Structures are given as structure tokens and as C-alpha cells.
Amino acid sequence: MNVTVVLADDEPLILKGLSKLIPWEEQGIDIIGFAYDGKELLEMIEQRKPDIVISDISMPHLSGIDIIKEVKHRELPCKVIFVSAYQEFKYARDAIAYGAVDYLVKPVKKSDLEAVLAKALSLILEKGEEDRRRSKLDLLERKNHDDEVDGWVEQLAEGTLSEQSEGYRYLTEKLLGPLYTIGAARIDPVGNDNERWPMQTQKLVQFAIHNIVQESIAGIGQGYSYEKAGSFVFALSYEEPGLPVRLAETIKDNIFKYLKLNVSVGVGESVKQLSQLSQSREQAEHALSMTYFTGLHRVIRYRKPEQRKDREKELFILQSEIIRVMTEGSWDIVLLKVKELLQVIESAAIGNRQLAVSTCFSALLYIVQEVKKSDAPMSDWGFDIQHLQSRLGKYETFEEMCEGVYDMMQLLFNRIGDNPDHKEQTMIARVVQYIEQHYMEDISLESVAAVAFMNPYYFSSFFKKQMKRNFKQYVTDLRMEHALSLLKHTDMMVYEIAEKVGYNNARHFSDMFKKQTGRLPQEYKNALRDYGGGD
């Protein structure tokens, strides 16, 4: 007797696609029903008693979380698999916690569906069903083989796979050339909010990206991929010149299309022998490191580094000109000279991020110190020289660092002959605007002091003097103000609100909320409901 399954989604096209994605009967599975909302699905589970349910996690009337809770509460003997969009990872994690077998990320791929069905079947089939047991073992064997091949590809790319090994012979048979190239993709450090993801979400995203890379390869040629230390490395065998860059663009675009993630991709030069692929991998990694200068969310082809030229004399002349126009000229002239200085620094750095940062720091330090030594009248309320180099090093791209340098130089220029009281009012307004734009992030006194180019100790005193409360209390008050608004006017869950206003830990958020208002967030929300809303 075949295993039975019910498919559920509020979009008929998706249901039709799922029903045709794999040969269900060949897998020993019969589709016995389709449901289009949560209420209909729950009734169908009770009436038809399917072995497996595959459902969209966001359904009308009853959500996937509601369904899995009811299945557990009523002790219904079915295994639930959810289909989730990337934005719904939080709900999917909750579903797993309530006992779902697993969940798939849209768009569902055939290989993913087969793998998760095998997992579900392994939980419900009896040991005596020899044919299904064999199917499970075959699937496991294929997975183990795939893992072994991934290991061979990684060793090949690292230059540690012996040409006499079984793995090298296997890859030689599969990757026919005549050209080979390695590329590497990595999630951009800004614009993705990935630092705040829980570990489970990070693993899911890594899995999804690996699948997208492999599917992109399959659509364009022959190759393999693996993940290591946050880089998604792919090895491509091809004939047509330009194919690796085209594949890299496809990978970048597909990851953004399906996961809304920005990635950068480095591409090494082509080689003619598999044994030379480690050179291409090193080049791909070097190309990827150049995002600091080229910018993020793009494909970077490897280029041989230029020989470093001595630009010390040119740098000194520009620094001297900047010091002179700082005290004599207009801001437009200062900005023009600073841009020239940064262009020389970029050229002198020849792709070396640390060299660019240290050269920029030395130039700015000299300029600031010489301007302060000049006879020009100048307000001085905490320009932070001590932390200047570390602040410059935190910028993710050279372009971002340039923008930061422009702000620093304008601040220094404006202090010359300026009224200190007026300048303090302008600065506190800038600081408050920054906090209001970033309160939902992991901001600290040190990070905001850097925005004001002040020493943290001076900034703390300056902020309290201007705002009549300390920095920490101001940020807490602002977060709680927004949390109250979200509790009143949205149906968001408490942990979602916590993340929305800058707390990674919902428990900590609840404690802070109670300290501020005298109630836990859920108690406050319940009270609003009891009294008919928050207006």
C-alpha cells in the first residue's frame, strides 16, 4: 500500500507545479487531496488521514504554525513538511520546533523535494518494507557520494588532491575541459543584515546559496561547488571564452532574485589542466578581496597587481596644499584637494586595503596636527585623533572611507573661526538624526561617537549636556517609544518587535519594556485588546 500525501497552497499554480515536480507514484506516494486554505487543510487531515502533508507555511484562515499545533494537539499521525519563502524563515523555525519534519525554500527544486520526502518516509515506513528501505539507502548512498565528490573538488581547488587518487581520476572523467576556472561568491558585509541572523537561519541561507550556485552551474555547463569559510566556491569546465564571468553574473543575480541577498563574486583566470586549478582559486580569492576598491555586489575578474610606485613626494605636496587652503581658501577648494589626495592614496595602495587605510590615517593625522598648530582661530571640542585609524579601518569600501574623510575634513574646516555654541547645536542635531535612523541596529556609544568624530569619553559628556540624559537612556527611550507604537498598531509578535527595535534577545527586550512601562509587552498588548485598541 502506497504512502498518501495532501498538498496545500493558496496559489493553484504552485499546487499544480508541486504535483508535477516529481513522479509521485514511482516514489510509492499517492496524492489524495489538495487544500487551498488552512481551515480546509485541517479538515482534510482529520477526514482523510494522510501520511504526509506538504503545505505553504503562510495560509489563509489558519497559518502553518496553527496547523502544526493542531496536528500535535489532536495527535494526528501525519508528517508535516512546510514550503517557505525566504522572508518567512522565522515562522519556519517555529514550525520545526513544533515538530515539522522539515521545510523547503521557494522555488522548490526537485532534488530538495526528493530529499525531504526521503526524510519523511524514513520516519513512517516500517523496517519490514524492504523496497522502501532500499530507496532510502540509495538516497543516502547518493548523498554520501555527493559529499565525497564535494570533498574531492575542494582538495583539487586547494592543490592537495593527488593526480594518482580515485578522486582526481573521477573528476578528470567528469570535467572534460579544455578550459577550467574557479570562482568564489561571498555575501556582502553591508546591506544584508546577515550579522543579526540566528545560527539556524545562517545555515539555511548557506544551504540555499549552495543550491542556487549548483543549479546555476547545471544551467550553463559542467562543474561543481562547495562552501568553505563563508565563500561559495565553484569549479567550471568549459569551452566558450567568457563563460565563467557569465556564470558568475548568473549566480549573483539568482541569489538576489531568490534570497534578496547582495553577493560579490571573484573569478580567476582560466587554466588548461585540472592540476592548475589551485592557481585559479587563489586568483578568485584575490579578486574577491578587491571589493574594497571596486565596490560590492558585482563580479570582479582577476587582474595582476601593478608594481607599486613611490608617491611619497606627491602625497606630501597635496597634504601641504590642503593645510594651506584649510586656513586660507574655501571648502570647495579643500574638497578638490582632498579628492586628489585620496586618488593618489588609492593608486599607491595597489589593491592593499591595510596600506590604503594606514596611508590615509598618516595623511589625515599630519593635516589635523598641522592645522591645529597654525595661527587660525579654531574651536576644539573633542576631535578624536586617538581612534582615527580604527574608524578608518571599519569602512567596508574605499568609497565609503572617502565619504567619511570628506565629513572629517569638512568638520575640521568648519571649526576654523567658528562659533563653538552654534557648532555644538549643529553637531547634536546630526547625532540625533543618526540615532533615529539606526536605533534598530546594534549601535553603541562608541559607534555614534565615531559619527561625530569625537573621543567616546568626551562624547558621553557632550551628549548628556545637550540632551539632559545619558546616551544609553536616550536610545532605550527611543526604542521603547517605537515598540509601543508597534504593539498598538500592528499584529507583530513580541520577538519580531524586539528585532525591529534593536534587540536580538526577546527576553532582554521584555525585561527592558517592563522596567520602562511596568508591564510585559504581551500584557500591554492584551490590555489594549481588552480596552478596544490603542487609539
N, C-alpha and C positions, 0 to 999 in steps of 0.2 A: 504493500500500500504506500502510495506516494505521500510525501510531506506536503501540507497545504499552506498557502500564503494569501494574505489580503494586502492589497496595495492601496495607499491613501494619499491624496494630494488634492488641494482645492483648484489645481490647474489641470484640466483634462489632457492637455498636450503632454505634460510631464508624465502622467499616468500611462498614456499610450506609449511614450518613449521607454519607460521602465519595463512595460510588458513585452517590448520587442528587443530590449537591450541584450538579453542572453536567451539561449534555448532552454527555457524553464523545464520542460518535460525531460530533456536529456539529463538535466541535473537531478531528476527524481522529484520535481516540485510541481504541484498543480496550483494555478491561480484560481481561487474560489470566490473572489469578490473585489469590488472597487468601492472606496468610500471617498466622499468629496468634502466632508467636514468632520470635526472631532466627535460630535454627537452621533452621527451616523456610523462612524468607525467603532465607537464603544458598543453600540447596539449590535453591530455585525460581529464583533469579537465574542459577545455573550451568546449570540444565536448560532454562529457557525463554528465556533471553537477552532480557529486556525492554529497551526503550529507556529507560524511566523507572521509578524506584522511589519511591513515596511511603510513608514509614514513620514510625511513632511512634519517638521517639528513645530512649524507655525501654521496652525489650522484654525478655521473659524469655529466659534462656539466653545470648543474645548482644545486647549493647546496640547502639544506633545507632553509637556510636564504633567498636565492634568490626566492625560491618558495613562501614562506610566504609573502614576499614583493610584489610579483606579484599578489597573491591572494587578498591582501589588496588593491593594486593599481587598479586592474580591478574590484574590488567589487564582486568577485565570492562568491556565498553563500555556502561555504563548511567549515566544521570544520576540522582543521589540527591537527593531533597527530604525534609527531616525535618519532622515535626509535633512541636511542643514546648509544654509548659506553661510558664507564667512562671517557676516555680521552677527550671526546667531550662535557663535561659539559658547557664550556664557550659558545659554539655555541648554545647549547640547551637553556641556559638562555636568549640569544639574541632572539631566536625563540619565547619564551614565551612573551618577551617584545613586539614583533611584532604581537602578537595575537593568537599564537598556543594555543590549548586547554590545552595540557599537553604533557609530553613525558615519554617514557618508557626506562628503562635501560636494555641493553642486558646482559644475555639472557632473553628474555621476558617470564614472568611467566603468567600462565592462570589467576590467581587471579588479577594480576596487569592490564592485558588487559581488563578483565571484568569491573574492577573499572573505568578505564579511558574511556571506551566506555559508561558506565553509565553516566559519567560526560558530555560527548559529546551529548548523547541523550537528557539529561535534558535541553540542550541549544537549541535543534532544534525541539523537539516534542511539539505539541500544547496541551494546557490544556485539550481539549476535548477528547484526545486519552486515554481512561480510562485504557486499558490494559497495555500500556507502562508506564503510570503514576504509576500503581500498581507495575510494575517491578522496577521502580526507588525507590519506597517506601520500597519494600522488600530488595533491596540492602542497603538502608540506615539503615533499621532495623537490618540487619545482621552486618553492620559496628558498629552500636551503641552497639549491643550485644558483638561483639569482644572487643570493648573498655572497656565495663563493666567487661568482663572476665579478661582482662589485669589488670584492677584495683584490682580485687579480688586476682589475683596471686601476685601482688606487696604487698598487705596487708598481704597475707599469708607469704610471704618471710620476711616481716618486723616484723611479730609476732603480728600484730594488727587486724587480721581477727577473729571475734568471731566464735567459733565452733557451735553456735546456729544460725548463719546467713545463708541467702539464698546462698551466695557465697561459704561458706565452704561446704554446702551440695552439691552444683553443682560440685565443684572440687573433692569432695570425690567420686562422681559418675564417673567422667572422669579419675581421676588419681588412678588407682587400685593397684599400688604398686607391690610387697610388699616393695620395697625399693624406697627411694626418695633422690635426691641430687640436690643441686643448684650449678651452675657455673656462672662465670661472665667474659665477654670479654671486653677488652678496647684497643683502638687504641694506639699503642706505641708512646711515646712522641718524638722520633727521627726516622729519616728515612722515614717520610711520608709527610713532608711539609704541614701538616694539619693546622698549626697555621696561614698560609697565606691565607687560603680559605675564600672567602666571606661567609656571613651567609647563603645565599641561597644554596651554594654548601654544606656547613656543614649539612644542613637539608636533602638534597638529599642523602648524604652519610649515615646519620643516618637511613633514610628510607630504603636504600638498604641493610645496615648491618642487620637491624631488620628482613627484609625479608629473608636474607640468613640464619640467625640463626633459624628462624621458619621453613624454608624449610629443613634445616639440621636435626632439631628435627623430622619433619614428616618422613624423610627417615630412621630414626633409632628407633623410639619408640613414646611414648606418653608424651607430655609436652607442656609448654607454655613459652613465653618470654616477656620481657618488657625492656624499656630503661629508665635509670634514672641517671642523673648527669654524662653522658658520659660513663656509664657502661651498657653493654647489658647483662642482667641477664636472665638465663634460668633455669626453674624448670623441672626436668625429673623424670618420673615414670618408673620403670624398674624391671626386674627380674635378668638379667645376670650380674654378677660382672664384673667390668671393662668397662661397657657401658658408664658411664659418661665421662671417660677420652677419650674413642674413639670418642664420640660426640664432645668433646672439640677440639680434633685434627682435626676433620672434619670441624668444624666451622672455626678454624684458617686457614686451607688450602683453604677452599672455599672463604673466604674473600680475601685472597691473590690472588687466581685464577681469581676471577671475578672483583675485585676492585683494585688489586695491592697494597693493604694496609697490613702493618705488624700489627698484634694484638697479645696480650698476653692473656691467659685465665687461671683464677684460678678456682679450683674445690674443693668444700667442701667434707666432709665425708658423707657417707650415713646415713640416719635415717629411722626408721620404721614407723613413724607416721607423717602425714601431719602437725600436730601442732608443730613438732620439726624442721620444715624446716628453721626457722629463725636462728637456730644454724649453719646449713649447709651454709646459706648465709653469716654469719659473718666469717666463716672459708674460704669461697671462696674469700671474700674481703681481708682477711689477706694473703691468698696465692698470690693474685694478687699484693699485696704491696711488696711481696718478689722479684719482678722482679729486684729491685735494686741490689740484691745479686746473683740471678740466671741468670740474663740476659734477654733480650727482645725477642719477637717473639717465645714464647714457651708456653707449657701447664705446669702449676705448681699445683701439688697436695698439699693439706693442710697437714702440719706436725706440731705436737705440739711443741711449743717453748721449747728449753732446758733451764735449770736453769743457770743463769749467774755465771761464775766462776771469782774469783779475779785474774786478770792477771797483776796487777799494778807492781809488782816486776819484772816480765818478761819484761814488756814494758820498765821499767827504765834501765834494763841491756842492752837491744837492743839499746835504744837511746844512751847510753854511748858508746857502741861499734861503732855505726855509727859516732859519733862525733870524736872518736879516728881515725878510718880508713879514715875519710874525710881529715884529716890533715897528715896522715902517709901512707895510703895504696893506692891501685889502684881503678879505677872506678868499675871494675868487683866485687871487694870485697864489695865496698859500695853498689852496686846494690843488691848483695846477701843478705846483712844485711837489706836493706830497704824492700825487699820482705818478709823476715822473720817477720819484724815489722808489715807489713800490714796484714800478715796472722793472727798474734796474735790479731790485731785490729778487723778483721772480726769475729774471734771466740768470742772475748769479747763482740761484739755488739749484738750477738744473734738475728739477724734479725731486729735490730732497726737502721734505716737509720740515724736519727739525732745523735744517740750515736756514730755511726761509724765516721760521719763527725767531731763531736766535739772532739773525741779521737784522730783522725788523725791530726786535727788542733793543739791540745795541744802538741802532739809529735813533729810535724814539727816546731812549734814555739820555743820549747825548743832547738831543734837541731840547728836551724838557729842562735838563740841568743848565744848559747854556742860556735858555730864555729866562730862567729864574735868576741867573747871575747878572742879567742885563739891568740897565737902569730904568727900564719901563715899569710904571706902576702896575701892580698885579695883585688881585685878590687871591688868597690862599686858604682854602678850607678843606684840605684833605685829599688832594690829587694822589692817588695810590700808586706810587712807584714800586713799592715792595712786592706787590702781587702782579705787576705788569706782565712779566714773561709767562706766568701760568695762565693768565687770562688770554693772552695771545694764542697760547697753545690749545685752548679749548675750542677755537673756531674749527668747524669741520671742513671748510674750504678756504682757499686763499682769497677768494672773492669776499667771503664773509669777514675774514680778517681785515681786508682793505676797508670795508664799510665801518668796522669797529675803529680802525685807525683814523678814518675821517672824522668820526664822532669825537675821538680823544683830542685830535688836533684842533677841532672847532671849539671844544670846551676850553682848551688851553688858550686859544686865540681870544675867546670871549672874556677870559679872566683879565686880560691885559687892559688896565684902565677902567674896569667895570665896577659898578656899584655892588658891593657884597650882598646887601639885603635883597636887591632885585634878583641877583643871580640865585640866591637860595630859594626864592619863591619859584623861579623857573625850574630849578632842579627838582624840587619836591613834587611839582606837578608832573614832571617827566617820570619820576619814580612811581607815583601813584597810578599813572596811566599804565605803566609796565606791569604792576602788580595786578591791576584789574584785568589785564589781558592774559595773565599767566597764573592766576591763583589756583587753577585746576591742575597745575603741574607740580612737580616736586621742587618748588622754589625754596630758597634759604636766604638768610640774611647775607651770607657771603655772595651768593649769585646776584642778588639785587644790588648789593654794594658795587659789584663789578659793573653793572649797568650805569651807575653814577660815577664810575672811575674813582671810588673812594676806598680808603682803608676800612675794613669791616668795623673796627673799633670806633673810628670817627663817625662812620655812617650810622651806627646804632644810636649814638648820642644826637647826631643831626636829625635823624628820623623822629625820635621821641620829642625833641624840642619843637619840631614843626607840626607833628600830628597829635601831640598830647597823650600818646600811648606808645608802648613799645612795638617793635616790628612784628613779633610773634602774635601779640594780641590783635593787631590790626588785620593780619592775614586770617586768623581764626574767625574774627567777627565777619569778615567779608565772605568767607566760605560758608559760615552758618546762615548768613543772610540769603545766599543763593540756594542753600539746602532747604530753607523754609519755603522759598518760592517754588522749588521743585516738588516738595511734599504737598503743597497747596494745589498746584495747577497741573500736575502730571500723574500718571499711573505707574511711574518708575518704581522698581523695587529698591529697598534700602541700600543694598550693596551697589546697585547701579548709581544711585545718587552719591554714595560715598566716593566712587571712582570719578564721577562727574565734577565734584568739587575739590578733588585733590588728595583723597585718602585712599591708599592702597589696601588698608585693612578696615573692613566694615565694623569690626568690634571697636577699634580705636575711634572711628567716626561716631559711633553710637555713644561712647563714653564722653567724647567732647561735646556732642549735641546735648546730652543730659546735663552736663556741667553748665552749659550755656543757657538752657531753657527750662531745666527742671524735669524734663520728660525724655524718654527714649524716642527715637524717630517714629517707630511704629505706633507708640502710644499717642504721639502727636497726630499722626495720620488718622488713627482710629477716632480720635476726638473730633477731628474735622468732619469725618464722615457722620458721626453721631449728631453733630450740630448742623448738618446740611451743607457742608462745603466750606471753603476757606475764604470766600469773598466778604 
